[in-house]
Amino acid sequence: MGNVKNIRGFLKDERGTALVLVMVILLLMGVLGSMMMSTSTPEIQIARNLRLHEEAFYAAERAVEYGMADANIYTTIGTGSVDIPLSGVSLAVGSTDASGTVRYLTTGPPPKGSGVDVTKFKANYYEINVTGTAPGNSRVNLETTVIKILPKS
């Protein structure tokens, strides 16, 4: 019984213990908060870089689609190359843009499995090489081959 009185007396004399306990908890919460901020900041930057890379990719993809679809390219290219976009055409959307070249490679038979008669048709092979750009120096290069099947003259 004497021990219980000693403990009660000891606790009565400890004024300000709650204040010290709250200060320690606040310190721990501050450290925890700063750790969370230090780990989330790089993740935010990674997500931003991914978004910009995707924007540049979509700009390059837009240029490839343009290069495949614009008939004016293939009527003027001959056996050389043409810069895309052609004059008067813009591939810029928002803060992204794209440009590149369409280059004649060769003329030959249509690819096997294309379903065309090789005695009546020929194929012109072209290479499309484009670069899409987005803010933050984000760039994506795409390259593809296009085959245009034409009747033999």
Backbone as CSV, one residue per row, in Angstrom:
resi,resn,N_x,N_y,N_z,CA_x,CA_y,CA_z,C_x,C_y,C_z
1,MET,0.806,-1.185,0.000,0.000,0.000,0.000,0.855,1.257,0.000
2,GLY,1.977,1.158,0.545,2.868,2.308,0.574,3.369,2.672,-0.809
3,ASN,3.524,1.646,-1.652,3.992,1.901,-3.020,2.974,2.682,-3.823
4,VAL,1.684,2.410,-3.626,0.640,3.107,-4.363,0.647,4.579,-3.990
5,LYS,0.820,4.901,-2.712,0.868,6.307,-2.283,2.079,7.005,-2.874
6,ASN,3.193,6.283,-2.997,4.401,6.881,-3.576,4.194,7.202,-5.067
7,ILE,3.512,6.277,-5.780,3.277,6.508,-7.216,2.332,7.678,-7.405
8,ARG,1.263,7.764,-6.603,0.333,8.893,-6.713,1.037,10.199,-6.384
9,GLY,1.859,10.161,-5.436,2.600,11.383,-5.086,3.572,11.776,-6.191
10,PHE,4.195,10.781,-6.793,5.131,11.048,-7.899,4.416,11.659,-9.100
11,LEU,3.227,11.138,-9.415,2.482,11.653,-10.557,1.922,13.040,-10.280
12,LYS,1.555,13.336,-9.035,1.049,14.669,-8.705,2.116,15.722,-8.922
13,ASP,3.338,15.356,-8.749,4.419,16.326,-8.880,4.862,16.516,-10.340
14,GLU,4.329,15.734,-11.265,4.730,15.820,-12.669,3.793,16.733,-13.447
15,ARG,3.871,17.968,-13.245,3.073,18.932,-13.993,3.801,19.261,-15.295
16,GLY,3.043,19.400,-16.392,3.634,19.711,-17.703,3.971,18.469,-18.508
17,THR,3.685,17.285,-18.001,3.970,16.058,-18.741,3.161,16.004,-20.029
18,ALA,1.918,16.435,-19.983,1.066,16.437,-21.170,1.637,17.355,-22.244
19,LEU,2.172,18.481,-21.828,2.764,19.417,-22.790,3.962,18.785,-23.498
20,VAL,4.818,18.114,-22.764,5.991,17.466,-23.352,5.547,16.346,-24.284
21,LEU,4.544,15.573,-23.854,4.034,14.491,-24.686,3.451,15.026,-25.991
22,VAL,2.692,16.101,-25.960,2.128,16.714,-27.165,3.239,17.235,-28.069
23,MET,4.290,17.819,-27.497,5.404,18.346,-28.301,6.122,17.203,-29.031
24,VAL,6.309,16.069,-28.351,6.961,14.915,-28.981,6.085,14.384,-30.115
25,ILE,4.786,14.296,-29.899,3.872,13.819,-30.952,3.890,14.778,-32.135
26,LEU,3.883,16.078,-31.894,3.958,17.063,-32.983,5.259,16.926,-33.761
27,LEU,6.347,16.685,-33.067,7.632,16.500,-33.739,7.589,15.263,-34.638
28,LEU,7.045,14.168,-34.123,6.925,12.949,-34.920,6.021,13.161,-36.135
29,MET,4.920,13.872,-35.956,4.023,14.165,-37.081,4.722,15.036,-38.122
30,GLY,5.511,15.987,-37.694,6.262,16.835,-38.629,7.265,16.038,-39.435
31,VAL,7.992,15.125,-38.768,8.952,14.279,-39.473,8.224,13.385,-40.469
32,LEU,7.116,12.788,-40.054,6.335,11.935,-40.938,5.815,12.721,-42.145
33,GLY,5.319,13.925,-41.923,4.828,14.771,-43.022,5.925,15.143,-43.993
34,SER,7.109,15.474,-43.492,8.212,15.835,-44.392,8.682,14.621,-45.188
35,MET,8.647,13.436,-44.581,9.009,12.227,-45.319,8.007,11.961,-46.441
36,MET,6.736,12.175,-46.172,5.721,11.975,-47.213,5.916,12.962,-48.355
37,MET,6.244,14.195,-48.044,6.469,15.196,-49.095,7.696,14.841,-49.928
38,SER,8.754,14.372,-49.277,9.976,14.065,-50.021,9.797,12.861,-50.940
39,THR,8.895,11.937,-50.613,8.673,10.800,-51.512,7.639,11.109,-52.582
40,SER,6.713,12.017,-52.329,5.683,12.304,-53.328,6.165,13.273,-54.400
41,THR,7.116,14.132,-54.111,7.598,15.103,-55.091,8.219,14.420,-56.314
42,PRO,9.111,13.434,-56.166,9.622,12.763,-57.366,8.534,12.013,-58.139
43,GLU,7.568,11.461,-57.439,6.491,10.759,-58.129,5.660,11.720,-58.970
44,ILE,5.451,12.914,-58.473,4.731,13.935,-59.251,5.527,14.283,-60.503
45,GLN,6.847,14.416,-60.371,7.700,14.737,-61.519,7.685,13.589,-62.538
46,ILE,7.704,12.365,-62.054,7.662,11.206,-62.955,6.344,11.199,-63.728
47,ALA,5.242,11.458,-63.049,3.938,11.487,-63.717,3.883,12.606,-64.756
48,ARG,4.470,13.763,-64.449,4.507,14.885,-65.390,5.323,14.509,-66.626
49,ASN,6.490,13.892,-66.416,7.331,13.487,-67.547,6.628,12.450,-68.422
50,LEU,5.919,11.523,-67.807,5.174,10.525,-68.566,4.091,11.191,-69.414
51,ARG,3.380,12.146,-68.847,2.327,12.845,-69.592,2.925,13.594,-70.784
52,LEU,4.058,14.270,-70.582,4.690,15.009,-71.683,5.211,14.052,-72.758
53,HIS,5.749,12.917,-72.348,6.222,11.925,-73.315,5.050,11.390,-74.142
54,GLU,3.923,11.144,-73.494,2.738,10.669,-74.221,2.236,11.730,-75.193
55,GLU,2.274,12.997,-74.801,1.854,14.065,-75.711,2.755,14.109,-76.939
56,ALA,4.068,13.962,-76.739,5.001,13.950,-77.865,4.757,12.728,-78.752
57,PHE,4.459,11.589,-78.135,4.163,10.377,-78.907,2.918,10.579,-79.765
58,TYR,1.872,11.144,-79.187,0.643,11.359,-79.954,0.868,12.365,-81.082
59,ALA,1.723,13.353,-80.869,2.047,14.301,-81.938,2.782,13.584,-83.070
60,ALA,3.728,12.712,-82.725,4.450,11.954,-83.754,3.505,11.004,-84.479
61,GLU,2.617,10.386,-83.749,1.639,9.483,-84.365,0.727,10.246,-85.325
62,ARG,0.367,11.479,-84.949,-0.456,12.328,-85.818,0.296,12.607,-87.122
63,ALA,1.597,12.846,-87.040,2.397,13.110,-88.239,2.501,11.870,-89.118
64,VAL,2.630,10.685,-88.511,2.670,9.453,-89.295,1.351,9.262,-90.034
65,GLU,0.242,9.465,-89.347,-1.075,9.329,-89.989,-1.223,10.321,-91.133
66,TYR,-0.759,11.544,-90.910,-0.809,12.555,-91.969,0.052,12.097,-93.153
67,GLY,1.256,11.613,-92.869,2.164,11.174,-93.924,1.617,9.995,-94.716
68,MET,0.840,9.147,-94.072,0.261,8.002,-94.764,-0.953,8.398,-95.606
69,ALA,-1.676,9.427,-95.179,-2.970,9.724,-95.789,-2.955,10.819,-96.851
70,ASP,-2.021,11.752,-96.789,-2.057,12.886,-97.717,-1.574,12.460,-99.104
71,ALA,-2.485,12.409,-100.062,-2.160,11.975,-101.428,-1.201,12.941,-102.117
72,ASN,-1.188,14.218,-101.711,-0.289,15.197,-102.323,1.173,14.820,-102.121
73,ILE,1.474,14.151,-101.030,2.856,13.732,-100.773,3.310,12.771,-101.858
74,TYR,2.481,11.811,-102.168,2.885,10.742,-103.074,2.817,11.148,-104.539
75,THR,2.082,12.215,-104.845,2.069,12.700,-106.231,3.272,13.596,-106.509
76,THR,3.893,14.169,-105.473,5.019,15.086,-105.677,6.367,14.489,-105.308
77,ILE,6.396,13.330,-104.670,7.649,12.822,-104.118,8.601,12.289,-105.184
78,GLY,8.078,11.656,-106.234,8.961,11.064,-107.252,9.820,9.995,-106.622
79,THR,11.140,10.080,-106.840,12.066,9.116,-106.244,12.928,9.774,-105.162
80,GLY,12.461,10.878,-104.630,13.220,11.598,-103.603,12.542,11.526,-102.254
81,SER,12.520,12.663,-101.589,11.859,12.735,-100.283,11.121,14.063,-100.170
82,VAL,10.154,14.104,-99.266,9.336,15.290,-99.043,9.275,15.529,-97.541
83,ASP,9.455,16.785,-97.155,9.298,17.141,-95.743,7.814,17.242,-95.419
84,ILE,7.447,16.760,-94.254,6.058,16.903,-93.809,6.054,17.682,-92.507
85,PRO,5.045,18.467,-92.290,3.871,18.659,-93.122,4.190,19.513,-94.341
86,LEU,3.392,19.340,-95.376,3.541,20.155,-96.570,3.205,21.595,-96.234
87,SER,3.675,22.530,-97.052,3.414,23.945,-96.768,1.912,24.210,-96.720
88,GLY,1.539,25.031,-95.774,0.134,25.357,-95.586,-0.583,24.424,-94.628
89,VAL,0.095,23.380,-94.165,-0.502,22.425,-93.239,0.237,22.520,-91.913
90,SER,-0.496,22.503,-90.824,0.119,22.522,-89.497,-0.294,21.281,-88.733
91,LEU,0.672,20.658,-88.095,0.403,19.504,-87.242,0.437,19.881,-85.767
92,ALA,0.532,21.181,-85.493,0.573,21.648,-84.104,-0.814,21.569,-83.489
93,VAL,-0.866,21.038,-82.285,-2.087,21.006,-81.490,-1.697,21.409,-80.081
94,GLY,-2.245,22.520,-79.628,-1.871,23.007,-78.298,-0.393,23.322,-78.254
95,SER,0.315,22.721,-77.319,1.751,22.976,-77.178,2.591,21.857,-77.790
96,THR,1.972,20.984,-78.609,2.728,19.913,-79.261,2.822,20.188,-80.750
97,ASP,3.831,19.613,-81.375,4.015,19.765,-82.813,4.756,18.532,-83.333
98,ALA,4.768,18.374,-84.643,5.459,17.246,-85.252,5.905,17.610,-86.652
99,SER,6.976,16.988,-87.077,7.473,17.171,-88.439,8.308,15.947,-88.795
100,GLY,8.655,15.838,-90.065,9.461,14.708,-90.492,9.612,14.660,-91.986
101,THR,9.891,13.465,-92.504,10.077,13.285,-93.936,9.414,11.987,-94.387
102,VAL,9.015,12.007,-95.656,8.576,10.798,-96.339,9.585,10.593,-97.449
103,ARG,10.209,9.415,-97.476,11.280,9.141,-98.433,10.921,7.931,-99.278
104,TYR,11.069,8.092,-100.590,10.859,6.984,-101.516,11.984,5.980,-101.317
105,LEU,11.636,4.685,-101.220,12.647,3.646,-101.063,12.879,2.890,-102.367
106,THR,11.810,2.269,-102.891,11.963,1.452,-104.092,10.594,1.120,-104.671
107,THR,10.617,0.575,-105.880,9.417,0.024,-106.506,9.650,-1.463,-106.694
108,GLY,8.613,-2.232,-106.416,8.751,-3.679,-106.553,7.399,-4.343,-106.589
109,PRO,7.395,-5.647,-106.476,6.120,-6.360,-106.481,5.366,-6.090,-105.176
110,PRO,4.050,-6.199,-105.221,3.275,-6.042,-103.981,3.669,-7.128,-102.977
111,PRO,3.526,-6.853,-101.709,3.903,-7.856,-100.704,3.035,-9.107,-100.812
112,LYS,3.623,-10.228,-100.464,2.877,-11.487,-100.494,1.725,-11.399,-99.501
113,GLY,0.601,-11.939,-99.913,-0.568,-11.917,-99.047,-1.385,-10.651,-99.148
114,SER,-1.010,-9.744,-100.066,-1.761,-8.487,-100.198,-3.041,-8.673,-100.993
115,GLY,-3.154,-9.781,-101.690,-4.390,-10.072,-102.412,-4.509,-9.410,-103.767
116,VAL,-3.395,-8.907,-104.306,-3.449,-8.281,-105.627,-2.645,-9.118,-106.625
117,ASP,-3.005,-8.987,-107.876,-2.348,-9.721,-108.951,-1.020,-9.044,-109.272
118,VAL,0.092,-9.765,-109.070,1.412,-9.175,-109.285,1.689,-8.876,-110.754
119,THR,0.893,-9.437,-111.664,1.090,-9.138,-113.082,0.417,-7.826,-113.472
120,LYS,-0.527,-7.353,-112.649,-1.260,-6.127,-112.966,-0.919,-4.958,-112.054
121,PHE,-0.279,-5.240,-110.908,-0.008,-4.174,-109.933,1.452,-4.176,-109.517
122,LYS,1.912,-3.006,-109.118,3.253,-2.831,-108.543,3.095,-2.110,-107.205
123,ALA,4.159,-2.062,-106.456,4.115,-1.397,-105.154,5.278,-0.421,-105.037
124,ASN,4.962,0.781,-104.571,5.993,1.755,-104.222,6.162,1.714,-102.707
125,TYR,7.398,1.618,-102.275,7.717,1.529,-100.846,8.291,2.865,-100.381
126,TYR,7.786,3.358,-99.253,8.201,4.645,-98.699,8.528,4.469,-97.215
127,GLU,9.398,5.335,-96.738,9.725,5.366,-95.318,9.249,6.703,-94.748
128,ILE,8.527,6.640,-93.648,8.096,7.862,-92.946,8.880,7.930,-91.640
129,ASN,9.566,9.043,-91.440,10.346,9.264,-90.227,9.919,10.601,-89.642
130,VAL,9.332,10.604,-88.438,8.802,11.831,-87.848,9.296,12.005,-86.412
131,THR,9.225,13.247,-85.958,9.556,13.584,-84.576,8.410,14.399,-84.004
132,GLY,7.884,13.948,-82.885,6.860,14.691,-82.155,7.501,15.392,-80.979
133,THR,7.088,16.629,-80.735,7.651,17.402,-79.625,6.536,17.887,-78.705
134,ALA,6.896,18.019,-77.438,5.977,18.526,-76.417,6.790,19.413,-75.487
135,PRO,6.136,20.154,-74.596,6.885,21.010,-73.670,7.873,20.202,-72.828
136,GLY,8.823,20.901,-72.261,9.800,20.253,-71.396,10.829,19.448,-72.166
137,ASN,11.088,19.815,-73.412,12.067,19.113,-74.255,11.729,17.647,-74.470
138,SER,10.470,17.308,-74.430,10.042,15.932,-74.656,9.934,15.695,-76.152
139,ARG,10.622,14.647,-76.631,10.652,14.329,-78.057,10.480,12.831,-78.250
140,VAL,9.752,12.464,-79.305,9.582,11.058,-79.660,9.799,10.928,-81.158
141,ASN,10.618,9.961,-81.561,10.857,9.678,-82.974,10.133,8.388,-83.345
142,LEU,9.422,8.424,-84.463,8.744,7.237,-84.982,9.162,7.033,-86.429
143,GLU,9.271,5.781,-86.814,9.621,5.447,-88.187,8.755,4.270,-88.620
144,THR,8.241,4.350,-89.834,7.420,3.268,-90.362,7.601,3.192,-91.870
145,THR,7.183,2.086,-92.434,7.225,1.898,-93.877,5.803,1.859,-94.413
146,VAL,5.602,2.531,-95.543,4.295,2.583,-96.184,4.431,1.979,-97.574
147,ILE,3.441,1.203,-97.943,3.429,0.596,-99.274,2.194,1.104,-100.000
148,LYS,2.400,1.702,-101.153,1.303,2.160,-102.008,1.236,1.228,-103.211
149,ILE,0.107,0.563,-103.389,-0.076,-0.362,-104.502,-0.730,0.385,-105.662
150,LEU,-0.090,0.295,-106.821,-0.526,1.032,-108.017,-0.656,0.081,-109.192
151,PRO,-1.527,0.404,-110.130,-1.599,-0.424,-111.343,-0.337,-0.242,-112.185
152,LYS,0.088,-1.309,-112.825,1.248,-1.204,-113.729,0.829,-0.445,-114.976
153,SER,1.741,0.343,-115.478,1.436,1.133,-116.675,1.565,0.318,-117.930
